[in-house]
Amino acid sequence: DTGVSQDPRHKITKRGQNVTFRCDPISEHNRLYWYRQTLGQGPEFLTYFQNEAQLEKSRLLSDRFSAERPKGSFSTLEIQRTEQGDSAMYLCASSSVLAEQYFGPGTRLTVT
Amino acid sequence: AQSVSQHNHHVILSEAASLELGCNYSYGGTVNLFWYVQYPGQHLQLLLKYFSGDPLVKGIKGFEAEFIKSKFSFNLRKPSVQWSDTAEYFCAVNVNQAGTALIFGKGTTLSVSS
């Protein structure tokens, strides 16, 4: 049973640099979600896809953030011109339609 | 905007004590409700879910939760906690249908002493 995987697990970057994270969902799941979690808070929704279509984006997803799922399998989340406020855990989840979401281990981003 | 409130930030119990963690949501329509758990060093795992039907749902590891629609609540319970239940617990909801964005509470840290 392969769950949701994310890469890298940790990323340290300097302010102003671009970063990209990857998420591989559970293979039979057609929905993929991105969340962000900061210390002491629950995960906050960023965006989700059904297959390759991006169906919803949160207002948290500023212009510096972009997500793709080009072939309806893995997804990437890119943050351009990183800021210290972007430091957080970025979580990916997947699900079948109308079902519960399964989460990956997350990518911890530290912006120095 | 929809929101989820978890009443307790940090709960400390001794082994064998009973547990109840509160969760309230703000949305008047159809909801799907979840409790997730995050053990130290591990990722979020689904503990239990409610979509419809019997408002008392049972999850893994002896946990259960009761959906009370009139109170907009979905409290988590366990009759006798173990040291291994030490973790962070998150209540979450999505509205209208499952498979959409989850709205999470801020979480409750449970510490169980042996």
Contacts between the chains, C-beta under 8 A, distances in Angstrom:
chain1	res1	chain2	res2	distance
A	31	B	99	5.5
A	33	B	101	7.2
A	33	B	102	7.6
A	35	B	102	7.6
A	40	B	106	6.8
A	40	B	107	7.8
A	41	B	106	5.7
A	41	B	107	7.6
A	42	B	4	7.6
A	42	B	90	5.2
A	42	B	92	7.3
A	42	B	104	3.1
A	42	B	105	5.3
A	42	B	106	5.2
A	42	B	107	5.3
A	43	B	44	7.5
A	43	B	90	7.5
A	43	B	102	7.3
A	43	B	104	5.1
A	44	B	104	7.3
A	45	B	101	4.0
A	45	B	102	6.4
A	45	B	103	7.1
A	48	B	100	7.4
A	48	B	101	6.4
A	56	B	100	7.2
A	56	B	101	6.2
A	58	B	101	7.3
A	91	B	43	7.9
A	91	B	44	7.2
A	93	B	102	7.9
A	95	B	98	7.6
A	95	B	99	5.5
A	96	B	99	7.3
A	97	B	99	5.1
A	98	B	97	5.9
A	98	B	98	4.7
A	98	B	99	4.8
A	99	B	98	5.7
A	99	B	99	6.0
A	100	B	34	6.5
A	100	B	46	5.6
A	100	B	49	5.2
A	100	B	98	6.7
A	101	B	46	7.8
A	101	B	99	7.9
A	101	B	102	6.3
A	102	B	46	6.9
A	103	B	36	7.5
A	103	B	43	5.4
A	103	B	44	4.0
A	103	B	45	7.6
A	104	B	43	6.2
A	105	B	42	7.9
A	105	B	43	4.4
A	106	B	43	6.4
